[in-house]
Amino acid sequence: MNFVQRAALAGAGIALTSGAMAQSAPVAPIKPKVFTDFGINRTDNYYWLNQPTDPAVLKYLGAENSYYDQQMAGTKGNQKKLALEIKNRIKQEDASEPYRDNGYYYYSRYEFASEYPVYCRKKGSVINPEEILLNGDEMGTGQTYFQIGDWAVSDNNQLLAFSVDTVSRRLYTLRFKNLATGKNYPERIANTGGEVVWAADNKTVFYTKKNVTTLLPYQVYRHVLGTDPKADALVYEERDNTFNVHVNRSKSRKYIGIELASSLSSEFRYVDANLPTEQPKVFQRREKDHLYQVEHLGDKFYIRTNWQAPNYRLMTTPVATTGKATWTDALTRHPEIFLDNFELFKEYLVLNERKGGLRQLRVVSLKDKQEHYLPFEEPAYTATIGVNRELDTPVLRYNYTSFTTPPSIFEYDMGTRTSTLLKEQPVLGNYNKFDYVTERIFVKSRDNKFIPMSIVYKKGTKLDGTAPLLQYAYGSYGISQDPTFSAARLSLLNRGFVYALCNIRGGQEMGRQWFEDGRMLHKINSFTDFIDCSLYLTTPQVATTGTAKGKQQFTATDKLFAMGGSAGGLLMGAVLNMRPDLYKGVIAAVPFVDVVTTMSDPSIPLTTGEYDQWGNPAEEDYFKYMLSYSPYDNVKRQAYPNILVTTGLHDSQVQYYEPAKWVAKLRAMKTDKNLLLLHTDMAAGHGGASGRFKSIDDTARQYAFMMMLLGKNL
């Protein structure tokens, strides 16, 4: 750091002190702010960092970035090598597998060295001339951030509606294009949720609007193409700020749906797509602890519901009578199996279920109720329903991937029960899936639950405690983490790393109760599950697979790394406070770490919609429980491992100041001389840099951090 940089930091009130590796680390000024709740005083010394336009805040973030650059300077070569290595596994010119919809085949493709996709279609056949709908690379030129949100084609195939975000706050601007002339319409509708749905008249669209402060989608508007958006009709407004609002269209194209959803309750309203000016009808009024979703086929609605079925069941009701009184089971229930999703065809029903933590696909004939499961042989994999826009077909398109199988698209003839591989994502560089080993293990928790853990490593890796290991988990919102392929991860596996994915409580891998046991007043289970998996990985065990005999130990504490992002960053923060001795290093990406303060402020984006996840701190029991684990509030004077924290200035989900405050407090409190680094992307948000290659730099940064701590020079 030069004299000018030091002077600038001093002028902003930012002190410099001696930190890890005898380098200067920024120390944020202390400006105490006291919160008092239920007779408990909390002092936040760094609350002032929540002002993104304050020059002192920006200078502090800049100081942390400078310190990060300084500490990581020796890894620049490794970062470049890793980024190039990962990039070289990607086929530069590639295209998705086309799918058929309303007489056209749709697909996206990347041109050589392009960051963003080109969306295309061909009429009638894949051999016909290409028509470009949106050229993402041209549209994103000159933008520091760019993302195409949703896009939809009108029923007559002549008009395109699409949404774009150029800030990374997930506030999308809605645009329209005439596909016959290639010209955009003048209308621009700002601050939308990104979703857009056409009515059957080829001129009316439905879209959601967001509250620009809380970022909650709370309104549905109807726009007529060619008119002033200021005159758009408000179709629905949600006044309960724990609910989000979404729009969709049924697969049959008959109905436009308005989905109102919170964590534990939902409601569905619908409009006949041929009568777009009608008032939406209520399908079934919201009830506490009742979640449901709706699809249409023929004279019935199909409902996935948790009504008297914690793991969900599928029911039907006549189109004319949609209340619960007329709902009946569509097929035999399997209460122990979690129903994740479903797909309707004219003659078949496909269920995406979970059993033993893994997804499976069940096919049911609507004619005779005969059913069967698709066979999958790998010990850990992900199988999901793909894009199936047509009703009248016996062919199911599904997606398959695993730790060793790249993303693949299959077509499955439900009549003949035969699968055809349409496309496996190419991985350049002589990749051979049989060079790697996958194991699936169930780890016994301290309260006698069994935590699924999927592990992958390269053949020949010694399982004697000498291998470095990256342990990953999420464990919140009922979001399940499945074993999927990562071309980037090969850079770790090929260098002797083991990778472990832990399905801790808070997700839904093991059913709805798995989620219930990891939220609200049970959130501590997510953290102890992760720690119990860490203990398993660092302790000699009896080998359980045919690939190893006798005792094996996946790693040791001086080679164990942990990683989580967003709510998984909360996990990292809690685990760091509870068992910092278990890890060589921890990577916390966009971490949600200031739980009590954030959940106490309903103006912060997404707060009110998450009361059902963490609790409302306005209630004493929830306040005290959150306070007991909130990473920011529980930083203490103790030794911590090496830590890399990343955030984005424009993050719409976890505001940048949470990780910034956390790092400032850790710096002031920790008693060790291990690395503590904060990197803020000043142009990105929650998902990091946009584009298929820009994001590789983020991955290379994380990998180089671990390699540096292990003393590995590539």
N, C-alpha and C positions, 0 to 999 in steps of 0.2 A: 504494500500500500504506500503510495507516494505522499509527499508533504501536502499537496493540494487536497487529496482525498481525506487525509487526517483532519485538515483544517475545516473542511466542509462538515465532517461528522461532529467535530467539536462545536461548530456553530449551531448545529441542530440539537445540541445538548446530549449527544451520544458519546459516552465514555468508551475508552478502549482499554482492555485489560489483557493480561497474559493468559492464554488458554492452551488448548491441546497443541502438542508439537511445537511449543514455544512460539506460537503465532498470536497475533492480536485478534481478539474477538470483540465484537460490539456489545456493549452493555446498555440496555434500554433505561432511560431515566425512570425513576420511581415517582409516580403521582397517585397516591392512595385514593381509592374511592371505596367507601364502606357501604355494604348492603346489610340490612338487618331484616331477618325473617324468622318468625317463631322464636324470638329471643336469642337468635344466633347471629353473631356478627361475622361477615365475610369481608376481608379486605382484598380488593383487586388493585394491585400496584400498576397494572399495565392496561387498564380499561381505556386509556387515552388512545390506544392504537386502533380504535374502531372508526377512525375518521379517514377514509381513503383519499380525500383530497387535501388533507393537511400536509404541508411541505415537510414537517418534522417526521410524520409517519412514513412518507415516501422515501425520505433520506435514510430512515432506519432500515426499511426494507432493502434499500440499495446497499446499505452497509453490510447487512447480512449476506446479500448476494456477492458482494466483494469479498467477504470473508470466506464464503463458500468457494468462490473461484480460486482464492489464495490456497486454501487447504486442499483443493482437488487439482491444483495445477499439475502435479506429478502424474495425474491419471489422464491427462488430455489425449495422450497417444493411445492409451487403452480405450478411451471412449470412442475415438475415431475408428479404431480397429474394430471394436464391437459393433458400432453403428453400421460400418461398411459390411461386416460379416452378416449381420441380420438383414440388411438391405439386399445383399446378394442372394439371399434365399428366396426373395420375392420375384415372381415372374413380372417383369416390367409391363409388358402388354398382356393383359388378361381380361377375361369377361366372365360374368356370372352365367349360369345356365338359364336360358330363356324359359319363361312360363307363359302359358296361354291365358288370355283374358279378353273376352268380348271381341274375338276375331283377330287379335293382334298378339304377337310374341314380344314380351317385354324383357329387358335385361339391362345391366350396366356394364361398363368396361372402363379400363384404364389405358391411357396412352403411355408411351415410353416416358419415364421420369415424371409423370404427372402426379400431383398430390390428391386431386379430387376426381370422382368418377364422372363419366359421361353417361347419361340416362338415355336409352334408345328403345326403339321398337321396330318391328317388321310386320307388315300386313299379310295375314293368311299363312305364311310359311317362313321358316328361318332362312330360306335361300333367297328370299326377296330383298329388294333394296332397303337399306337402313334409313331410318328417320331419327334424327336427334331431337330429343325432347328438351334436355337441359345439359349444357356443357359446363360441368362444375369447375373444371380447371380454368376456363375462360372467365367464369363468373367470380372465381376466387382470386384472380390476379390482382395484386396490389393490396389485398386484405391481410391484416395481421392475424385475423381469425375468420374462418368461413365454414359454414355448415348448411347444407340443404336439409330442412326438417322433413316435412311431409309433402307428398305430391299426389294428385289424383286427376284422372282423365274423365271427362264427361261421358255420358252414355252414348252420345253420337260420335264419340272418338275425335272430336274436332277442337276441344278446348282443354287447357291444362291449368290447374291451380297448384301453386307451390309456395313454400315458405322458406325463409332464409334468416339465419342468425349471423351477424358479423361482429358481435361483441363477446359472445360466450356467456351471456346471462340467461339464455334460453327464452328470450323475448323475441319472437319471430315476426318478421314482416311478411304479409301475405300478398302474393302477386298472381297475375293471370296472363296466359299466353294463348294466342290463336295459332293452333298447330298447322292450319292451312297456309297462313301467310308468314308464320314465324315471328310475328310481331307481338310485343307485350302490350297489354292494356295499360292505361295510365293509372288505374287504381293501385294504391298502396295502403294496406291496412296494418298498422303497427301494433306492437304489444300483444300479439296473439299467442296462443299456446302451441302453435305450429300445426295443429290438426285441421284438416279441411275435408268436407264431404259434399259431393254434388247431389242435388235432387234430380229426378228423372226428366225435368223440363229443359235440361241443358243450358240453364241460365242462372239457376239459384244455387248458392252454396251455403253451408252451415259451418261456422268456425267458433272457436273459443277465444275469449279475451282473458288476459291475466291482470291481476292487481299488480301494478308496477313496484309497489313497496314489498308486499309479502310474496310476490311471484306465484300466487295461487291462481290457477285457472278457475274462474268463478262465474263467468257469463257465457251464454251461447247467443250468437247473432246470426241473422239471415241476411245475406247480401245478394243482390241481383246484379249480374254482370253489366257494366256500362253505366251504372248509377253511382252517385256520390256516396262513399262509405259512411259519411256523416248521417245519412238517412237510413242506415241499416236498422232493421227491426230487432229489438231485444226479444229473443224467444224464451230465454230462461235465465234467472239469476239465483245463484245459491247463496243463502244468507248465513248458513252455518259454516264458519271458517275452519272447521275440521274436515270438510269435504272438498274433494277436487272434482272438476267437471271435465268430461271428455265427450267427443262426438265420434260416431262411426256409422257404417252402413252395413246392413245384413248381407250375407253372402248371396242370398236370393235377389238382392237389389230392391226388395219390396219396401224396406223400412229404413228410416234414418233413426239412429239411436242416440239418446243422451244418457250417458252413464254418470251417476253421482256416487262417489266412493270415498269412504274413509277407511281406516285400518280394519274396522270391525263391523261396518255397516255399509249397505249400498242400496241404491234405488235406480230403476231403469224407466225412462220415459221414451216414447217413440212417436214418430210422425210417418204417415204414408208418404213415400218418396214421390208419388204422383200428385200429392196434395200438400205441397210444402208450406202453404200459408196457414194450414190448420194448427190449432193448439196441440201441443204434445199430450199424449195420453199417459197416465201413470200405469205401469205394468203391475207393480206390487209396491205398496208404500214401504218406506224404510222402517226397519225395526232394529232394536238393539241386538247386537251380536248376530245379525243375519247378513251374510254376503251372498250375492247371486249374480250371474251373468246370463245373457239371453242370446239365442240365435234362432233363426226362422227357417222352416222347411215345410212347404205345402200348406196344409191346414193346421199346422202345429207350431208352437214355440217350444224350443228345448231350453231347459234351465239347468245350469250347474249351480248347485246350492248347498250350503252347509246347514240347512234347516233340518234339525234332528239327525244330523250326519256330520260330525266334526271333520271327517276326512273328505267330505263332499260326496254328493250323489248326483245323478242325472235324472231329471224329471221332464215331463211334457205337459202341455196344457193346450186346449183349443185356442185358436186365434181370437175367437169371439169372447172368451172368458179367461182373463189372465190372472185373477187373484189366486192365492194359495189354496183356496178351497177346492179348486179343480185340478191341482197338480197331482200327477201320478208318476210312479217310478217308470222310467223308460226301459230299464233292464234290471237284472238281478244285482243287488248291492253286494259289495265286498268291503265291509266296514274297516278292515285292517289295511286296505289299500287306499292311498291318497290319490284323488282324481285331480290332476294338474290342469288339463285342458281337453278340448274335444273338437272334432271336425265333422261336419255333415256332408254327406253325398246323397244323391237321389235314392240309392239302394244300399248304402253302407253308412255306418257310424264308426268313427275312429276315436279311441280314448288314449290320451297320453297320461299314464299313471306312474306312481312311484311305489316301489316295493323294495324293502331293504336298503333304501337310500338311493336306488338307481331308477332311472326312467325306463318305462317299457311301453310298447304300443300294442293295444288290443283292438282288433277289427271285429265288428259285429254286423251281421247281415240284417237289414231292416225287414227282409221278407220272412225269414224263418228263425231269427234270433240266434243262429249258429255263430259261434265266436272262436277266435284263435289269437295267439300272440305271435308277433314277429320274433324270430330267434336272433340273439346277439351273444357272441361267444367270449368277448374280452372280459376280464375281471372287473374293469372299471371303464365306463363309456358314457356317452350322452346321445340319446336318440329322441328327436323331437319332430313334431308335425311341421312340414315345410309349407311352401306357398301353394295353395290349392284353391284357385279362384273359380273353378267350374264345378257345378253340381252333378251334371249328368255324365259321369265317367266312373269306371271301375278302378281307376288308377290313383293311388295315393302317392304323393311326393313327400318324402321325409328326409331329414338331415341326420347324419351320423358323424360322430367324431370321438376321439379318445386322446389320452396322453400321447399315443404313438400313431394314431390314424388322423391324417389331416382332414379338415372339414370336407365332407362328402355328401353328394345329393343322389338319392336313389328314387327310382319309380318302382312302386310295388303294385302288381296286379292283384287286387283283392279277391278276384274270382279264381285265378289259377295259382295264387300264392307264390308268385315268383318275383324276385327283386332284380332290378337292372341298375347298375351303377352308371349314372349320367356324367358325373364329374367329381374328381377328387382334386382338391386344391393342390396345384403343383408346388413342390418344395425343391428348389434348385440346390445344387451342391452335393449330389450323390447321396441324398438321404435314404436310409434303409430302416424302416420301422422295426425290423427284426433285430436291430442292434441295441434295442432298449427293452427294459423289463418293467412291467407294471404289477404292483401288488395292491391288494385291498385288505385293510386290517380294521378290526373293531377294537378300540381302546376302551378299557374299563375306567370309568370316571370315579372320582372319590365318593360319589353317592350311588354307585353301582348301575349307571347307565352305560350304554355302549356307543361310542362315538365313531362313526365311519371316517376312515382316513385312507385316501388314495395316494399311492407313492409311485414315483417313476425315477429310474436311473439308467445309466448306460451299462450294458453288460461289461463285466470286468471291474466295475467299481467295487472297492473293498468295503464290506459292511462290518468293519471292525472298530468303528468309532473315529476313524481318521478322515472320513469324507465330510466336506462341508455340506450343509443342508439348508434349504430355504423353505420355511414353514409358512403357509398362507391360510387365512380364513377371513370370513366376513361376519356371519352370525347375527343378522338383524332383519327386521321388516318381513320375515318369512321368505326372504329371497334365498333360493337354493343355489349352491355353488357346485357345478358338475365338472367332472374330469373332461377337459377339452384340450385340443392340440394348440401348441404355441411354437411357431418357428423360431421366435426369439429365444425361448427357453432352451433350445438346443445348445446355445452358446454356454449355458451353465452346465447342462448335462454332459457335454463333450469335454468339459474341464473337470469332471469328477464330482460335480454337485449331485445331491439327491434333492428331489422336490416333493413336498408333502402338502396335500390339500386336506384340511380338516373340516368336517361338516359339524361344527359345534352347534349347540342349541341357540335358537334365535332364527335359524333358517327353517325350512320345511322339508328337508331331505327325508326325515323319518316320520313325516306326517304332521298334522296340525298341532298336536300336543308338543312336538319338538320346538315349534315356534312359541307356544304359550309358556313353555318352561325357560325361555330365554328373553323374556320381555318384562316390562313393568317391575314388580317387586321380586322377580326371579332373574333379573339381568345378570347377576353375579355368576350364574351358571355358564354364560358364554365365556367369561374370563377364566374360570377354573377349568372348563373343558379344554381350552387352548393350552393352559399350563400343564394339564394332565397329559395332553398329547406330546408336549415338549419333554416331559419327564420320561414318557415311553420312548421317544426317539433317542434320548441320550442315555438309556439304560440297556444293558445286554438283555436280549430276549431270545426265546426259542424260535427258530425259523419256522414259519408256517406255510411256506410255498415250496414247490419242487425245485426252485432255482437256488435254494440255499439249504444247508443241513447244519444241525447243531445250533450253536449260539450265534446271534448276529446283533450288531449295534449300529444303528444308522448314522449316528453322529455323536459329537461330544459338545459340551457347553461352550468350549472355546472355538467351535466351528459352526454353531447354530445361529441362523439368522431368521428373524420373524418379519413378516410384512403384512400390512392391511391398509385399506384405503377407505376414506369417508367414515361410515359407521365402523368399518374395519380398522380405521385409524383410532376410533374410540377404544376398540379392543386393544390396540397396541399400547395406548396410553395407560389403560388400566393394568395391563399385564406388566408394563415397565415399573409401575409403582409397587405391584405385588411381588414380582419375582425378577428383579433386574439381573440377578446373578445367573440366570439360565441362558443368557444370550450374548453372543459376540457382538452382534449389531442388530438394529431394528430400523426398518424403513416404514415411516408413517406418511402415507400419501393423502393430501387434503383431509386431515384428520378432524373429526368432530370431538373436541376434547373439553370444551367449556360448557358442560351439559346444563348445569344449574342456571347460569346467567342467560344462556341462549334460550332455554325453555321457559324462562321467566319473562321473556320479551316477545309478545305476540306480533310485533311489527317486523321481527326478523323473518326473512323468507322461510317458509315451510314449518315454522314452529307449531302453529295451532293444529296442523294436520298430523302432528306426531305425539300428541298427548296420549294416544292409545299405545304408543311404543314405549315411552319412558315414564309417563305419568305427568300430571300437572303439578308443578312445584308450588302452586297456590294452595295445595292441600298438604298438610304437615307430614303425613306418612311418606308421600312421594318425594317431598322436598328433602327429608332426612335420608331417604334411601339413595336418591341421586347424589346427594352430597357425600355419601359414603364411598362412592366409586368414581365420581367425576375426575378425570385425569388431571385437569388444571388445578382443582381444589386440593388434590391429594399429593401433589409434588412435595417431596420431603428432603431433608438433608441426609442423603445417602449416595452411594455410588451407583451410577447408571452406566449401561453399556454404550457403545458408539451408536449414535442416532442420526439419521437423515430424515428431515421433514420437508415435504414439498407442498406448495399451495399455488393458487392463481389469484391475481388481484381481482379478477372479475367473477370469482366463484359464486354461483347462484345457489348452491346447496349448502356448503359449509363456508361461511365468510372467512376471508383471508386472515382476519385478525385473531381467530381462534388459535390456529397453529403459531402465529407470530407471538401472541401473548404467552402461549405454552413454552415456546423456546426461550423467551425472555426470562420466564420464571425458573425454568430448568437451569439456565446459565447461572442464575443468582443462587440457586439452592444446592446443586449437585456437588459432591465432594471429590469426584474423580477428575482425571485429566483426559478422559476419552473424548473423542470427537462429538460435537453437537453442531449440526449444520442445518440451516434453513435456506431453501431455494424457492424464491417466488417468481413465477412466470408473470411478468408484468403485462402480458397481452392475452392471457388465457384464463379459463375458468375451471370448473369442476373436472372436466374430462381431459384437461391438459391441452397441449397444442393440437390444432386441427391438421388434417392431412395425413396420408398414409405413411409418409416418410418423416415428417417433422416429429411425430410422436415417438419414433425410434430413438431419437436423441434422449428422451426421458428414460427409456428403458436402459440405454447404454450408460446413462448417468448412474442409475441404481446398481447395475451390474458392476460397474467400475468401482463404486463405493465398497462393495463386498470384496472384490478382488484385492483392492488396496489394503483392506484390513487383514486379509489372509497373506499379504506379502507376495501376491501373484503378479508377475509382470508378463503381459501377453507378448 
